[in-house]
Amino acid sequence: MGHQRITRDECGHVAALARLHLTDDELDRFSVQMDALLDHVAEVEALDVGGLDPTMHALPVSNLLRPDTPGDVLDRDEVLAHAPQAEGGQFRVPPVLGEAP
């Protein structure tokens, strides 16, 4: 900390690599922000995490899966009888994306 880790020119180079067109004011602001970010990364790198196990999540995660077994199914004709519109054994819905009715 104290000296700038990333210069305005380096910030401009990174922006050019990302194909971003930044104004002079943006380059000034972002170079300061990127420098602050690098300072924060240095603080995190300085932490002693040697005795900690690596984690993907802060809390334990487990999948709650059930067996994929077939169960009771509804009768198609009965279901379609309750539909607002049905046609050809399928639900009839309003057209989307400009399709003709």
Accessible surface in RSA format (square Angstrom, percent):
REM  Atomic radii and reference values for relative SASA: ProtOr
REM  Chains: A
REM  Algorithm: Lee & Richards
REM  Probe-radius: 1.40
REM  Slices: 20
REM RES _ NUM      All-atoms   Total-Side   Main-Chain    Non-polar    All polar
REM                ABS   REL    ABS   REL    ABS   REL    ABS   REL    ABS   REL
RES MET A   1   138.69  71.8  95.12  63.0  43.58 103.8  59.84  50.9  78.86 104.5
RES GLY A   2    88.73 109.4   0.00   N/A  88.73 109.4  43.90 120.5  44.83 100.4
RES HIS A   3   128.95  70.5 119.25  82.9   9.70  24.8  93.06  95.9  35.89  41.8
RES GLN A   4    92.47  51.7  67.88  49.6  24.59  58.6  26.21  55.8  66.26  50.3
RES ARG A   5    97.77  41.0  68.60  35.0  29.17  69.4  17.78  24.3  79.98  48.5
RES ILE A   6    14.74   8.4  14.74  11.0   0.01   0.0  14.74  10.6   0.00   0.0
RES THR A   7    68.46  48.7  66.40  67.3   2.06   4.9  65.65  88.2   2.81   4.3
RES ARG A   8    87.63  36.8  83.41  42.5   4.22  10.1  42.38  57.9  45.25  27.4
RES ASP A   9   116.11  81.3 104.57 104.1  11.54  27.3  34.25  80.6  81.86  81.6
RES GLU A  10    84.75  48.7  82.13  62.1   2.62   6.2  36.39  70.4  48.37  39.5
RES CYS A  11     2.88   2.2   2.26   2.5   0.63   1.5   0.00   0.0   2.88   3.1
RES GLY A  12    20.44  25.2   0.00   N/A  20.44  25.2  15.11  41.5   5.33  11.9
RES HIS A  13   111.28  60.8 104.83  72.9   6.45  16.5  72.43  74.6  38.84  45.2
RES VAL A  14    67.89  44.7  67.42  61.0   0.47   1.1  67.42  58.6   0.47   1.3
RES ALA A  15     7.14   6.6   4.87   7.5   2.27   5.2   7.14  10.1   0.00   0.0
RES ALA A  16    65.32  60.1  47.50  73.3  17.82  40.5  53.19  74.9  12.14  32.2
RES LEU A  17   128.96  71.8  99.30  71.0  29.65  74.5 103.85  72.9  25.11  67.6
RES ALA A  18    60.21  55.4  32.09  49.5  28.12  64.0  44.08  62.1  16.14  42.7
RES ARG A  19   207.57  87.2 187.15  95.4  20.42  48.6  64.75  88.5 142.82  86.6
RES LEU A  20   100.99  56.2  92.41  66.1   8.58  21.6  93.85  65.9   7.14  19.2
RES HIS A  21   179.01  97.8 148.15 103.0  30.86  78.9 107.65 110.9  71.36  83.0
RES LEU A  22    46.50  25.9  19.17  13.7  27.33  68.7  20.52  14.4  25.98  69.9
RES THR A  23    81.70  58.1  74.25  75.3   7.45  17.8  78.20 105.0   3.50   5.3
RES ASP A  24    96.84  67.8  92.42  92.0   4.42  10.5  23.01  54.2  73.83  73.6
RES ASP A  25   108.06  75.7 103.19 102.7   4.88  11.5  26.17  61.6  81.89  81.7
RES GLU A  26    50.19  28.8  50.19  38.0   0.00   0.0   6.61  12.8  43.58  35.6
RES LEU A  27    24.84  13.8  24.84  17.8   0.00   0.0  24.84  17.4   0.00   0.0
RES ASP A  28    67.34  47.2  64.21  63.9   3.13   7.4  29.29  68.9  38.05  37.9
RES ARG A  29   121.73  51.1 113.90  58.1   7.83  18.6  55.58  76.0  66.14  40.1
RES PHE A  30    60.61  30.3  60.61  37.5   0.00   0.0  60.61  36.7   0.00   0.0
RES SER A  31     4.02   3.4   4.02   5.4   0.00   0.0   0.00   0.0   4.02   5.6
RES VAL A  32    97.97  64.5  95.93  86.8   2.04   4.9  97.02  84.3   0.95   2.6
RES GLN A  33    94.89  53.1  87.23  63.8   7.66  18.2  37.79  80.4  57.10  43.3
RES MET A  34    56.23  29.1  55.13  36.5   1.10   2.6  46.57  39.6   9.66  12.8
RES ASP A  35    19.40  13.6  19.40  19.3   0.00   0.0   1.54   3.6  17.86  17.8
RES ALA A  36    58.28  53.6  49.66  76.6   8.63  19.6  52.85  74.4   5.43  14.4
RES LEU A  37   108.77  60.6 103.84  74.3   4.93  12.4 108.15  76.0   0.62   1.7
RES LEU A  38    70.19  39.1  67.95  48.6   2.24   5.6  67.95  47.7   2.24   6.0
RES ASP A  39    23.62  16.5  23.18  23.1   0.44   1.0   5.41  12.7  18.22  18.2
RES HIS A  40   103.83  56.7 102.24  71.1   1.59   4.1  70.16  72.3  33.67  39.2
RES VAL A  41    63.42  41.7  62.56  56.6   0.87   2.1  63.42  55.1   0.00   0.0
RES ALA A  42    30.81  28.3  23.61  36.4   7.20  16.4  25.47  35.9   5.33  14.1
RES GLU A  43    84.64  48.6  75.27  56.9   9.37  22.3  38.55  74.6  46.09  37.6
RES VAL A  44    78.93  51.9  73.35  66.4   5.59  13.5  73.71  64.0   5.22  14.2
RES GLU A  45   136.37  78.3 104.40  79.0  31.97  76.1  45.27  87.6  91.10  74.4
RES ALA A  46    85.37  78.5  47.58  73.4  37.79  86.0  59.57  83.9  25.80  68.3
RES LEU A  47   112.81  62.8  99.93  71.5  12.88  32.4 102.40  71.9  10.42  28.0
RES ASP A  48   138.20  96.8 103.77 103.3  34.42  81.4  43.72 102.9  94.47  94.2
RES VAL A  49    89.08  58.6  81.01  73.3   8.07  19.4  81.67  71.0   7.41  20.1
RES GLY A  50    70.40  86.8   0.00   N/A  70.40  86.8  40.03 109.8  30.37  68.0
RES GLY A  51    82.91 102.2   0.00   N/A  82.91 102.2  42.63 117.0  40.27  90.2
RES LEU A  52   125.71  70.0 108.48  77.6  17.23  43.3 109.94  77.2  15.77  42.4
RES ASP A  53   122.02  85.5 107.01 106.5  15.01  35.5  25.73  60.6  96.29  96.0
RES PRO A  54   135.19  98.5 104.34  95.1  30.85 112.1 116.69  96.3  18.50 115.0
RES THR A  55   107.53  76.5  72.07  73.1  35.46  84.5  51.88  69.7  55.65  84.1
RES MET A  56   178.88  92.6 145.83  96.5  33.06  78.7 115.86  98.5  63.03  83.5
RES HIS A  57   110.69  60.5  94.79  65.9  15.90  40.7  63.40  65.3  47.29  55.0
RES ALA A  58   106.99  98.4  61.51  94.9  45.48 103.5  71.20 100.3  35.79  94.8
RES LEU A  59   136.39  76.0 132.25  94.6   4.15  10.4 133.51  93.8   2.88   7.8
RES PRO A  60   136.33  99.4 102.25  93.2  34.07 123.9 114.94  94.9  21.39 132.9
RES VAL A  61   101.65  66.9  65.29  59.1  36.35  87.6  68.87  59.8  32.77  88.9
RES SER A  62    89.32  75.5  64.60  86.2  24.72  56.9  46.78  99.6  42.54  59.6
RES ASN A  63   122.35  84.4  93.79  90.6  28.56  68.8  13.33  32.1 109.02 105.4
RES LEU A  64   169.38  94.3 134.13  96.0  35.25  88.6 139.46  97.9  29.92  80.5
RES LEU A  65   154.39  86.0 119.73  85.7  34.66  87.1 122.13  85.8  32.26  86.8
RES ARG A  66   181.60  76.2 162.51  82.8  19.09  45.4  75.92 103.8 105.68  64.0
RES PRO A  67   102.27  74.5  87.41  79.7  14.86  54.0  99.74  82.4   2.53  15.7
RES ASP A  68   140.38  98.3 110.59 110.1  29.79  70.4  36.22  85.2 104.16 103.9
RES THR A  69    92.25  65.6  77.97  79.0  14.29  34.0  53.75  72.2  38.50  58.2
RES PRO A  70   135.48  98.7 101.85  92.8  33.64 122.3 114.00  94.1  21.48 133.5
RES GLY A  71    59.29  73.1   0.00   N/A  59.29  73.1  37.29 102.3  22.00  49.3
RES ASP A  72   158.06 110.7 120.33 119.8  37.73  89.2  40.54  95.4 117.53 117.2
RES VAL A  73   136.97  90.1 108.28  98.0  28.69  69.1 113.46  98.6  23.51  63.8
RES LEU A  74   148.82  82.9 127.85  91.5  20.98  52.7 129.79  91.2  19.03  51.2
RES ASP A  75    84.19  59.0  71.00  70.7  13.19  31.2  30.27  71.3  53.91  53.8
RES ARG A  76   157.39  66.1 148.28  75.6   9.11  21.7  50.20  68.6 107.19  65.0
RES ASP A  77   106.88  74.9  99.85  99.4   7.04  16.6  30.27  71.2  76.62  76.4
RES GLU A  78   108.16  62.1 101.44  76.7   6.72  16.0  34.03  65.8  74.13  60.5
RES VAL A  79    48.36  31.8  43.77  39.6   4.59  11.1  46.87  40.7   1.48   4.0
RES LEU A  80    23.79  13.2  18.13  13.0   5.66  14.2  18.40  12.9   5.39  14.5
RES ALA A  81    82.97  76.3  42.09  65.0  40.88  93.0  54.44  76.7  28.52  75.6
RES HIS A  82   150.63  82.3 119.01  82.7  31.62  80.9  87.36  90.0  63.27  73.6
RES ALA A  83    18.76  17.2   0.00   0.0  18.76  42.7   3.96   5.6  14.80  39.2
RES PRO A  84   137.85 100.5  98.22  89.5  39.63 144.1 112.04  92.5  25.82 160.5
RES GLN A  85   109.01  61.0 101.74  74.4   7.26  17.3  31.94  68.0  77.07  58.4
RES ALA A  86    52.15  48.0  19.27  29.7  32.88  74.8  19.44  27.4  32.71  86.6
RES GLU A  87   113.89  65.4 100.75  76.2  13.14  31.3  42.52  82.2  71.37  58.3
RES GLY A  88    78.73  97.1   0.00   N/A  78.73  97.1  45.39 124.6  33.34  74.7
RES GLY A  89    33.36  41.1   0.00   N/A  33.36  41.1  18.21  50.0  15.15  33.9
RES GLN A  90   125.28  70.1 121.28  88.6   3.99   9.5  30.30  64.5  94.98  72.0
RES PHE A  91   117.83  59.0  98.99  61.3  18.85  49.0  98.99  60.0  18.85  53.9
RES ARG A  92   100.31  42.1  86.97  44.3  13.34  31.8  11.55  15.8  88.76  53.8
RES VAL A  93    98.37  64.7  90.99  82.4   7.37  17.8  91.43  79.4   6.94  18.8
RES PRO A  94   104.64  76.3  95.32  86.9   9.32  33.9 102.02  84.2   2.62  16.3
RES PRO A  95    67.10  48.9  41.92  38.2  25.19  91.5  48.90  40.4  18.21 113.2
RES VAL A  96    93.17  61.3  87.65  79.4   5.51  13.3  93.11  80.9   0.05   0.1
RES LEU A  97   173.84  96.8 130.30  93.2  43.54 109.4 143.27 100.6  30.57  82.3
RES GLY A  98    83.16 102.6   0.00   N/A  83.16 102.6  43.36 119.0  39.80  89.1
RES GLU A  99   105.32  60.5  89.83  68.0  15.48  36.9  38.27  74.0  67.04  54.7
RES ALA A 100    90.87  83.5  61.39  94.7  29.48  67.0  66.91  94.2  23.96  63.5
RES PRO A 101   137.85 100.5  92.52  84.3  45.33 164.8 103.61  85.5  34.24 212.8
END  Absolute sums over single chains surface
CHAIN  1 A     9693.8       7634.5       2059.3       5883.9       3809.9
END  Absolute sums over all chains
TOTAL          9693.8       7634.5       2059.3       5883.9       3809.9
